Amino acid sequence: MMADADKDAVPLLVTQSLDVVIAGRTLVRGLDLTLRHGETLAVLGRNGSGKTSLLHTLADLRTPAAGNIALCGRPYAEHAPRAAAHLRGLLVQTHSDAFPASVLETALIGRHPHLGRWAWEGAADERIARAALASVGLAGLEARDVHSLSGGERQRLAMATLLTQQPLLYLLDEPLAHLDLSHQIVMLELVKRYAAECQSGFIIALHDMNLALRYCQRALLLFGDGRWKEGPIAEVLTTGNLSELYGHSLRTLSDGDARYFVAA
């Protein structure tokens, strides 16, 4: 566990002049980004703009075309794989369940970085997994076969598995996919609570700009041609920026102190 003074001094994630290139196409050019403990960053952009590729690069699953990434003050090359898994976790878009397993067994996969090579999960690991399942509304489904879950239930199980892993940095690729509105809010309230109480950091690829405005402190816009804009949420999420980002005119509506975006 990192001391409070270290949390203040050492950012969770820093990128310097980061380039993400896929099939010869530069999606992100020269990204300079710093994420600190307790911060939540929304990544917005059209389909194919590089959101998933960027998250995979930040998770060290893809090699950047240029630039550097530091996780908790050190490059990935200086972290052993198990140590890196203690620090960062990735929620992917699709989930493959090749073999039968219960909901609880699937959630317990998140404990693997915390176990020795030949160790089995113990009572403490099971308590962590059960608490994570309860936090996403899956309490009581621990014995269910994972193949019997709906798309939304499987998505919530994936989030519970990541919470069971207990990293410091959460990289979430469209965590609201397949979720109805109530469960979208539950998921984002959970992110808000973990950021505040655990001082975890979150980078979240989202499609809903209004939910990003409500729940995130900062935003990163990816235009898909290498250009990007990043900063405080109120400064980055403007009608001008978002209209350019999505290629469609937007306007802002106000409801008391709240504001939200609609198509013009």
N, C-alpha and C positions, 0 to 999 in steps of 0.2 A: 504494500500500500504506500502511495506517495504522500509525503508529509505535506501539510497545508502550505507551508512556505514554498515548497517546490511546485505545488499546483499553481501558485500565483506567478512564479518566475518562469516556469517551463511550459510553453504551449503544448497542447495535445498533438497538434499537427501543423507543420509548416511546409509550404511548397515554395520553391524559388525557380522562376523562369521555366515552369513546367509546360512541356508540349505533349499533347496526346494526338497521335496520328494513327488512323485506321485505313488500311488499303491505299496508302498514298495520300489520303485526305487529312488535312490538319483540322481537327475539330476544336482543339484548345491550344492557344499559342501564348507562351510566356506568362502562365498563371502564377501570381504571387498571392498566397493565401495563408492566413494564420487563424487557427481555431483554438480557443482557450477553453478551459474547464467551465462547464455550465452554459456554454453557448450552443445555440441551435441555428444551423444554416440551411436554408432551402435552396435547392438547385432546380432551376426552371429552364425549360427550353422545349422546342418542338421535338416531335419524334425524329430520331436520327441525329440530334444535335450533339450527342456525346455524353449524356448524363451517365448512362451505365458504364461506358468506357472509362470515364473519369473516376467513378467510384471504384471500379476494379483496379485502376492504376493507383489510387490512394490506398487501397487495401494490399498493394504489392502483388496482385495477381497478373498484372500487365506491366511491362517495362516501358517507362516513358521514353518518348523519342528524344527528349532533352530535358534538362533541369534536374532538380533534387527534391526529395521528400524526406522530412525528418518526423519521426514518430516519438513523441515525448523526449525531444531533444537529440535523438540519435538516428542516423540513417537506418533503413531496414536491414542493410547488410550487417549491421552491428547487433541486431536482435536475432537470437535463435528463434526458429519457427514457433516453438511452444511459448517462449517469452512474448513474441509478437501477438500470439493469440490471447494472452492475458490482457493485452493493451487495446486491441482493436477487433471488432467483429463486423461482419458483412451480412446483411439481409439481401439475398438475391431475388430476382423476379420470379423464377420458376423453381419448383421443388420436385425432386425426383425421389420416389420411394420404391426402390427396387425390390425390397423384401418386406414381408409382413412385420409389423411392429405396433405396439400400443402407443397411444398418445404420450403416456409418461415415459416410455422407453425412448421415444423420439426426442422429447424435451431434454432428457438426460444426456443426449449427445453433446449438449453444450458444456457439460462438465469435463469432457475429455482432456482439454488443455491443463486441467487442474489435477489430473490423476497421474500416478506413476505408470511406467510402461505396462506392467502386468496387474495393475490395481483395478478393482471394481468399485462402482459407485457405492457409497455408504449412506447411512441414515441422514447425515447432514446434506449430502448432495441431493437426496430425494426431497428433503424439506425445501431446498432452494428451488428445485424444479416444480414442486407442487405450488409454491407461492407464485412462481412466474406464470403457471397455467391459470391460477385464480385471477391474477392481475389482468389477463386478457379475456376473462370470461369463460374459461374452459374447465373450471372446477366441476368435478363429477363425471368428466369424460376421460379420466386417466386410463381406463381399461379399454377404451374403444380402439378398434383397428384404425390405423391412420388412413387406410384406403377407403374407409367408410365416411370420411369427413367431406363436407362441402368445400367449395373453393375458398369461401370466407373463413371457415373454421381452420382449414389448412394454413391459410395466411397467418391467422392469429397464433397457430402452433409454431410457425416459423419464428415469429417474434418472441414467443415464450422461450424457445430454444436459445435464441440470442441473449435474452435476459438471464437465462440460466448460466450462460457463459460468463457473464459479469465483466465485460471489457470496460475500459474507460472511454473509448471512442467507438461510436455506433455509426456505421455507414449503411443507410437504409435506401434500397432501390425500390421506389414505388411501394411503400409499405401499406398504402391504402387500397391497393388493387384488390378487387373482389369483395370489398367490405361495404356494407350498407352504411348510411349516414351515422347512425348511432355508434356503430363500432369504429368508424373513422374518428369520431370525437373521442371515444374511449382510448384509441391508440395514441392520438396526439396529446391528450391529457396525461397519459402515461409517460410520453416523452418529456413533457413539461415537468412532471414530478421528478423523474430521474435526473434531469438537468439541474433542477434546483436542490434536491436532497442529496444526490450522490455526486454532484458536480461532474457528471458525465457530459461529453460533447457529442452532438449529433449533426451529421450531414445527411440531408434527406432529399431525394429526388421526388418532386411532387408535380402534379398536373394542375392542381387547384390553387390558383394564385390567392384566392380569398382565405383559404385555410393557412397558406404560408404567411399571409399578412397577419393573421390572428395568432399564430402559434410560434413563429420563428422570429429571432432577433435580427438576423441578417439574411441576405439573399445573394445568390450567384446566378446570373443570367448567362446562358450559353447560346450563342447565335448560330453555331454549327459551321462557321467559316473561320474559326480561330479566335474571333472576337468574344469578349466577355465583359461583364460589369459586375462588380461585387461591392457590398457595403451595407450599412444599416438598412433595415427593411423598409423604413419609411422613405428613405432617399432613393432606393433602387426600384421599388415597386411603384412606378408612376404610370399614368396612362400613356405617356410618350414612349417610355422604355418598353412597356408590355405590348403596345401596339406594334412597335418595330419587331419585337421578339417573335410574336405569333403571326405577323403579317395580316393582322385584322384590327380595325379601329375599335378601341375600347373607350368607355367613359366611366367616371367615378360617381357613385351615389353615396350619400351620407345618411346615417341614421343615428342622430344624437352625436356622440363622440366617435362612433364607428364609421368606417368607410369601406366600401367594397367596389369591385370592378364588374362591369357587365359589358357584353358586346354592344357596340354602337349600331 
